């Protein structure tokens, strides 16, 4: 049986990583808030069985919103995620398997039958312009090579057959859309809602341009992705998805889109004149589960989906700085909002190595990082308290902090100034980047390094408090 959203949900249930909500919730007023509390207070994904105004529908949120859950999806642990993914990446893409039909074709609606209002598209934030889809993976095709590309975007509900879309400037969808505009042709598009976590992980990965993300999903899954032909556009989509939305993006046309509370927790960035999608078909399972991916205030699903691939890419970038760096871990801090802060854990060998590592982390294929913090091997980079302690006790700002001005910034980072008018698509921001060396002196200076050896409470490493509590 193919791995799909349902097989992943069973994994989460067996691992105690999901909670069922049987009482009625309203996608327009409280689904987002209840889902957010499930993740940020209970540490669990949420499965909704009773949606107001949408009889028979079910929804899931925060399915991929933790390091543990994504590690579970690939059969590993959070600590072993990076080495596990590195081994899988060496295998390269797995060719997709085209089949005649699949579960996602159980209900087919085209033309006048199309009605996006039948889907339980939810309102994610009190500042949003209205209902948004956050869990729709967008499939498009390069008109020159015929290779499909997959990426995750926000989609605003604008009408029964219209969706707004925000394309990230300079990224793969924007590059391909420009090719269609050069031809003065609409860009065919298919949106995939609801599938195994690996699909979402790969669509947020920055693979080289020209790599089909779903062929990498096949490698990560250990089985080829089963695909079917779309009904109204020339694209192949996963046969075992929950919902497919087909359509096209008109060339050169823009409409007001937003505001929408993005990964930073702010709503204004990215809003303005953006492209839109005309929907030509919706196909789905009879008992489709809507994936209500939640954006906005950290920690959101998108933080983890962006962050973990970024960690693998940056790990491979920094380990070869200067020939070799003893890299222990790389962490894109989820609560930082949009992975704009990267922490790299190393054992520094020589003076200056930590700064070189920070520079490499700030100039990776990802545009997100603007602050890189390098910590030593006795600091847990997953623990924010440890990180703050390291900054407080090991950083001399005039010596250990450097700033690079005039750099290209993430276009959703509202702290950076726009260099394009806010009504122009795409928006470009220019800002700066900062590196912080929060390591101890290097191995070549053992006496100075020993000066920063940490103290621990006597006996804490040898005794367990649970052994001293009467049960």
C-alpha positions as MATLAB code, in Angstrom:
seq = 'XXXXXXXXXXXXXXXXXXXXXXXXXXXXXXXXXXXXXXXXXXXXXXXXXXXXXXXXXXXXXXXXXXXXXXXXXXXXXXXXXXXXXXXXXXXXXXXXXXXXXXXXXXXXXXXXXXXXXXXXXXXXXXXXXXXXXXXXXXXXXXXXXXXXXXXXXXXXXXXXXXXXXXXXXXXXXXXXXXXXXXXXXXXXXXXXXXXXXXXXXXXXXXXXXXXXXXXXXXXXXXXXXXXXXXXXXXXXXXXXXXXXXXXXXXXXXXXXXXXXXXXXXXXXXXXXXXXXXXXXXXXXXXXXXXXXXXXXXXXXXXXXXXXXXXXXXXXXXXXXXXXXXXXXXXXXXXXXXXXXXXXXXXXXXXXXXXXXXXXXXXXXXXXXXXXXXXXXXXXXXXXXXXXXXXXXXXXXXXXXXXXXXXXXXXXXXXXXXXXXXXXXXXXXXXXXXXXXXXXXXXXXXXXXXXXXXXXXXXXXXXXXXXXXXXX';
ca = [
       0.000    0.000    0.000;
       1.309    3.445   -0.939;
       2.427    5.749    1.865;
      -0.049    8.611    2.100;
      -1.522   11.029    4.632;
      -3.528    8.245    6.260;
      -0.546    5.970    6.816;
       1.319    8.904    8.355;
      -1.607    9.760   10.637;
      -1.583    6.161   11.886;
       2.121    6.567   12.661;
       1.367    9.710   14.648;
      -1.427    7.995   16.543;
       0.777    5.031   17.454;
       3.496    7.428   18.646;
       1.044    9.503   20.730;
       1.731   12.551   18.582;
      -1.850   13.500   17.664;
      -5.037   14.354   19.528;
      -8.574   13.820   18.173;
     -11.036   16.723   18.485;
     -14.571   15.315   18.319;
     -16.488   18.471   19.280;
     -17.577   20.854   16.539;
     -15.031   23.480   15.480;
     -15.476   26.307   12.988;
     -12.808   26.687   10.271;
     -13.609   30.386   10.090;
     -13.403   31.252   13.806;
     -11.568   28.739   16.002;
      -9.991   25.795   14.168;
      -6.702   27.689   13.864;
      -6.608   28.664   17.533;
      -7.403   25.171   18.760;
      -4.810   23.673   16.424;
      -2.219   26.209   17.605;
      -2.903   25.325   21.233;
      -2.640   21.625   20.417;
       0.882   22.110   19.098;
       2.159   24.853   21.384;
       0.553   23.713   24.656;
       0.116   19.957   24.241;
       2.906   19.318   21.750;
       0.563   17.360   19.474;
      -0.950   17.509   16.015;
      -4.753   17.866   15.879;
      -7.352   15.827   13.981;
     -10.770   17.462   13.649;
     -13.769   15.173   13.135;
     -16.629   17.705   13.147;
     -16.337   20.876   11.044;
     -19.093   23.465   11.268;
     -20.664   24.080    7.867;
     -18.833   21.186    6.211;
     -20.716   17.971    6.986;
     -18.696   14.806    6.387;
     -15.366   16.632    6.195;
     -12.415   16.041    8.501;
      -9.228   18.057    8.830;
      -5.755   17.717   10.314;
      -3.333   20.422   11.396;
       0.303   20.578   12.549;
       0.954   17.048   11.249;
       4.553   17.980   10.327;
       5.099   20.730   12.881;
       7.766   19.053   14.996;
      11.229   17.685   14.488;
      10.106   14.425   16.071;
       7.210   13.950   13.643;
       9.295   14.584   10.543;
      12.011   12.273   11.852;
       9.309    9.662   12.417;
       8.229   10.085    8.800;
      11.661    8.974    7.558;
      12.114    6.315   10.220;
      14.746    8.037   12.331;
      15.180   10.220   15.440;
      15.515   14.004   15.664;
      19.222   13.732   16.506;
      19.878   11.394   13.581;
      17.818   13.375   11.074;
      20.740   15.112    9.339;
      22.940   12.007    8.824;
      19.900    9.962    7.770;
      18.862   12.512    5.156;
      22.449   12.825    3.911;
      22.541    9.096    3.202;
      19.195    9.240    1.382;
      20.299   12.231   -0.691;
      23.226   10.203   -2.058;
      20.731    7.892   -3.797;
      19.383   10.652   -6.029;
      15.873   10.880   -7.528;
      13.485    7.937   -7.915;
      11.486    7.958  -11.145;
       7.741    8.429  -10.640;
       5.241    5.714  -11.587;
       2.376    6.881  -13.810;
      -0.838    4.923  -13.166;
      -4.266    5.012  -14.794;
      -6.200    6.255  -11.762;
      -6.089    6.509   -7.985;
      -8.025    7.505   -4.849;
      -7.714   11.217   -5.642;
      -9.953   10.646   -8.703;
     -12.943    9.291   -6.748;
     -14.772   12.625   -7.169;
     -14.097   14.806  -10.221;
     -15.561   18.285  -10.745;
     -14.721   20.528  -13.692;
     -15.996   23.729  -15.263;
     -19.099   25.169  -13.588;
     -19.071   22.357  -11.004;
     -15.905   23.780   -9.450;
     -16.599   25.407   -6.102;
     -13.749   26.147   -3.717;
     -16.251   27.144   -1.026;
     -17.064   23.441   -0.617;
     -13.591   22.920    0.886;
     -13.122   23.735    4.617;
     -10.462   26.366    3.918;
      -9.788   27.982    7.274;
      -8.881   31.448    8.551;
      -5.432   31.202   10.136;
      -5.044   34.577   11.844;
      -7.074   37.507   13.139;
      -5.112   39.779   10.784;
      -5.671   37.769    7.596;
      -7.712   39.033    4.653;
      -9.833   35.877    4.811;
      -9.529   32.101    4.444;
      -6.157   30.833    3.197;
      -4.762   27.476    2.144;
      -1.342   26.822    3.620;
      -1.051   23.112    2.871;
      -1.362   23.195   -0.917;
       1.793   21.976   -2.684;
       2.007   23.682   -6.072;
       3.063   21.625   -9.114;
       4.133   23.485  -12.246;
       6.173   22.499  -15.313;
       9.171   24.220  -16.875;
       7.986   24.950  -20.467;
      11.530   24.516  -21.796;
      12.511   21.224  -20.144;
       9.151   19.655  -19.277;
      10.418   18.955  -15.738;
       7.888   19.496  -12.972;
       8.643   21.610   -9.922;
       6.911   21.457   -6.545;
       6.838   24.159   -3.855;
       4.697   25.337   -0.947;
       2.900   28.685   -1.072;
       0.026   30.546    0.509;
      -3.233   30.673   -1.448;
      -5.978   33.161   -0.645;
      -9.589   32.139   -1.281;
     -10.892   34.797   -3.681;
     -13.935   33.147   -5.252;
     -15.519   29.834   -6.175;
     -12.869   29.331   -8.864;
     -10.132   31.826   -7.960;
      -7.145   31.721   -5.585;
      -4.483   34.300   -4.853;
      -0.876   33.111   -4.775;
       2.329   34.613   -3.409;
       5.434   33.622   -5.374;
       8.802   34.061   -3.705;
      10.997   36.316   -5.877;
      13.918   34.585   -7.507;
      12.761   31.136   -6.434;
      11.856   28.288   -8.775;
       8.144   29.024   -9.257;
       8.850   32.684   -9.958;
      11.586   31.724  -12.447;
       9.271   29.327  -14.299;
       6.327   31.746  -14.243;
       8.541   34.353  -15.938;
       9.219   31.861  -18.744;
       5.482   31.594  -19.361;
       5.153   35.374  -19.286;
       7.923   35.653  -21.892;
       5.755   33.407  -24.081;
       2.618   35.351  -23.100;
       1.047   32.052  -22.006;
      -0.844   31.070  -18.837;
       1.083   28.782  -16.498;
      -0.678   25.453  -15.780;
      -0.710   24.608  -12.079;
      -1.983   21.842   -9.815;
      -2.290   22.124   -6.039;
      -1.889   19.002   -3.887;
      -3.620   19.089   -0.497;
      -3.020   16.307    2.003;
      -0.321   13.663    1.700;
       2.428   11.905    3.626;
       4.806   14.221    5.519;
       7.670   13.351    3.154;
       5.861   15.116    0.304;
       5.718   18.330    2.314;
       9.334   17.951    3.393;
      10.615   17.600   -0.165;
       8.510   20.427   -1.565;
      10.149   22.762    0.979;
      13.653   21.526    0.115;
      15.862   23.737   -2.039;
      17.066   21.201   -4.574;
      18.982   22.385   -7.657;
      16.775   23.971  -10.308;
      15.500   21.214  -12.607;
      15.028   18.547   -9.941;
      11.460   17.231   -9.547;
      10.862   17.347   -5.794;
       8.431   14.415   -5.902;
      11.123   12.218   -7.454;
      13.184   12.966   -4.343;
      10.090   12.177   -2.264;
      10.152    8.714   -3.814;
      13.727    8.257   -2.618;
      12.906    9.418    0.904;
       9.784    7.215    0.996;
      11.575    4.164   -0.344;
       8.951    3.729   -3.077;
       8.110    5.491   -6.369;
       5.499    8.235   -6.180;
       2.346    7.031   -7.947;
       1.019    9.745  -10.255;
      -2.062   10.310  -12.422;
      -2.746   12.755  -15.231;
      -4.716   15.898  -14.432;
      -8.157   16.408  -15.965;
      -7.717   19.899  -17.425;
      -3.973   20.707  -17.421;
      -0.914   18.812  -18.674;
       0.551   17.865  -15.302;
       1.043   14.687  -13.282;
      -0.117   14.669   -9.661;
       0.128   12.160   -6.785;
      -2.555    9.486   -7.165;
      -2.851    8.952   -3.409;
      -3.315   12.587   -2.375;
      -6.488   13.753   -0.638;
      -7.372   16.704   -2.918;
      -6.083   18.125   -6.217;
      -6.954   21.617   -7.465;
      -6.160   22.254  -11.148;
      -5.930   25.574  -12.927;
      -3.695   28.182  -14.526;
      -1.968   31.460  -13.633;
      -2.626   34.199  -16.243;
       0.497   36.035  -17.470;
       1.160   39.603  -16.314;
      -2.098   39.890  -14.384;
      -2.039   40.894  -10.722;
      -4.638   41.429   -8.002;
      -4.569   42.576   -4.413;
      -3.566   39.667   -2.170;
      -3.198   39.658    1.602;
      -2.637   40.605    4.292;
      -1.676   37.221    5.696;
       0.195   36.435    8.916;
       3.348   34.775    7.614;
       6.015   32.773    9.448;
       7.336   35.909   11.148;
       3.994   36.437   12.880;
       3.426   39.709   10.995;
       0.720   40.089    8.351;
       1.715   42.943    6.036;
       4.853   41.565    4.364;
       4.216   40.198    0.882;
       0.748   41.730    0.582;
      -0.074   43.724   -2.518;
      -0.374   43.071   -6.221;
       0.275   39.352   -6.694;
      -0.643   36.732   -9.340;
      -3.762   34.604   -9.063;
      -5.017   31.165  -10.125;
      -8.140   30.401  -12.154;
      -9.340   26.960  -11.025;
     -10.523   24.572  -13.763;
     -10.999   21.318  -11.827;
     -11.096   19.794   -8.334;
     -10.579   16.071   -7.821;
     -10.551   14.323   -4.465;
     -11.245   11.264   -2.381;
     -14.859   10.646   -1.335;
     -13.870   10.989    2.331;
     -11.095   13.517    1.769;
      -9.159   14.833    4.763;
      -8.372   18.525    4.423;
      -4.860   19.483    5.499;
      -5.229   22.737    7.426;
      -1.550   23.637    7.594;
      -1.283   26.505   10.055;
       0.952   29.486    9.387;
       1.513   32.650   11.332;
       2.796   33.035   14.849;
       5.649   30.656   15.720;
       5.748   27.782   16.010;
       3.928   27.080   12.726;
       4.090   24.023   10.497;
       6.012   25.987    7.881;
       8.831   26.734   10.350;
       9.692   23.055   10.673;
       9.132   22.257    6.992;
      11.473   25.085    5.967;
      13.918   24.562    8.806;
      14.850   20.884    8.638;
      15.859   20.817    4.948;
      17.768   24.041    5.587;
      19.686   22.338    8.401;
      20.821   19.510    6.109;
      21.881   21.895    3.334;
      23.782   24.229    5.670;
      25.410   21.298    7.499;
      26.876   20.096    4.201;
      27.952   23.619    3.329;
      29.832   24.411    6.548;
      31.524   21.048    7.187;
      33.976   21.660    4.328;
      34.924   25.244    5.240;
      38.709   25.494    5.158;
      38.940   21.800    4.282;
      37.186   20.351    7.318;
      35.112   21.573   10.250;
      34.116   19.335   13.151;
      30.405   20.152   12.871;
      28.229   18.545   15.531;
      24.812   19.935   14.584;
      22.908   22.662   12.750;
      19.598   24.030   14.027;
      17.137   26.427   12.403;
      15.396   27.648   15.538;
      11.620   27.154   15.033;
      10.540   29.793   17.552;
      12.689   32.438   15.844;
      10.119   32.837   13.060;
      11.017   31.826    9.537;
      14.414   30.272   10.303;
      16.104   33.672   10.191;
      18.443   32.499   12.973;
      20.743   29.523   12.355;
      22.801   27.904   15.113;
      25.844   25.808   14.196;
      27.515   23.620   16.828;
      31.210   22.905   16.255;
      34.419   22.024   18.060;
      36.658   24.922   16.937;
      40.189   23.871   16.005;
      41.793   27.250   15.274;
      41.118   30.942   15.708;
      38.767   32.387   13.085;
      37.131   29.076   12.176;
      33.843   29.967   13.910;
      33.556   33.202   11.912;
      34.241   31.339    8.656;
      31.482   28.873    9.557;
      29.066   31.727   10.264;
      29.859   33.283    6.872;
      29.168   29.994    5.107;
      25.859   29.541    6.958;
      24.766   33.043    5.942;
      25.519   32.485    2.244;
      23.796   29.149    1.647;
      21.196   28.412   -1.077;
      18.585   29.621    1.436;
      17.784   33.320    1.681;
      16.191   32.968    5.160;
      19.202   33.198    7.544;
      20.223   36.693    8.585;
      21.841   35.769   11.914;
      24.260   32.868   12.330;
      25.359   31.870   15.825;
      28.215   29.416   16.247;
      28.342   27.567   19.587;
      30.759   25.083   21.083;
      30.337   21.345   21.560;
      29.158   21.649   25.191;
      26.111   23.747   24.223;
      22.861   22.044   23.161;
      21.814   24.040   20.077;
      18.230   22.752   20.444;
      17.894   24.373   23.882;
      17.163   28.111   23.723;
      18.217   28.549   27.367;
      21.614   27.032   26.591;
      21.924   29.331   23.587;
      21.167   32.476   25.598;
      23.638   31.370   28.296;
      26.334   30.934   25.654;
      25.654   34.391   24.204;
      25.774   35.891   27.676;
      28.997   34.273   28.875;
      31.136   33.682   25.776;
      30.578   36.676   23.521;
      32.594   39.872   23.589;
      30.569   41.954   21.097;
      33.450   44.057   19.746;
      35.457   40.907   19.035;
      32.901   38.179   18.368;
      30.106   39.912   16.429;
      30.341   41.028   12.802;
      27.787   42.621   10.464;
      27.670   42.461    6.676;
      25.631   45.367    5.254;
      23.793   45.606    1.946;
      22.718   41.999    1.568;
      19.643   40.523   -0.134;
      16.996   39.681    2.470;
      13.946   37.445    2.656;
      11.014   39.314    1.109;
       8.694   38.390    4.005;
      11.042   39.804    6.651;
       9.298   43.089    7.442;
      12.254   44.323    9.513;
      14.201   44.859    6.266;
      13.467   47.834    3.985;
      11.855   47.323    0.585;
      13.883   48.499   -2.393;
      10.914   48.034   -4.741;
       7.562   49.829   -4.451;
       5.129   47.819   -2.325;
       2.752   47.498   -5.292;
       5.381   45.848   -7.512;
       5.726   42.057   -7.885;
       8.053   40.602   -6.811;
       9.046   42.559   -3.719;
      12.771   42.803   -3.016;
      14.282   43.651    0.369;
      17.823   44.684    1.213;
      19.213   44.366    4.709;
      22.221   42.991    6.516;
      23.505   39.775    8.054;
      25.146   39.131   11.401;
      27.522   36.445   12.591;
      28.192   35.685   16.247;
      31.068   33.571   17.552;
      29.809   32.122   20.842;
      32.448   29.401   21.049;
      35.219   28.856   23.572;
      38.865   29.388   22.517;
      39.911   26.718   19.993;
      41.691   23.423   20.552;
      45.015   25.062   19.670;
      44.706   27.108   22.888;
      43.980   24.404   25.503;
      44.680   26.538   28.585;
      42.369   29.332   27.456;
      39.749   26.763   26.406;
      39.919   25.073   29.788;
      39.099   28.425   31.391;
      35.556   28.109   29.955;
      34.869   24.587   31.245;
      31.332   24.528   32.632;
      30.455   23.649   36.199;
      27.627   21.269   37.058;
      25.635   20.605   40.208;
      27.425   17.947   42.248;
      25.945   14.528   41.524;
      23.571   15.690   38.759;
      25.362   13.505   36.239;
      25.340   10.393   38.435;
      22.011   10.364   40.212;
      18.351   10.522   39.083;
      15.815   12.368   41.237;
      13.177    9.754   40.382;
      15.172    7.186   42.364;
      14.714    9.354   45.490;
      10.970    9.894   45.220;
       8.594    7.567   47.109;
       6.169    5.937   44.684;
];
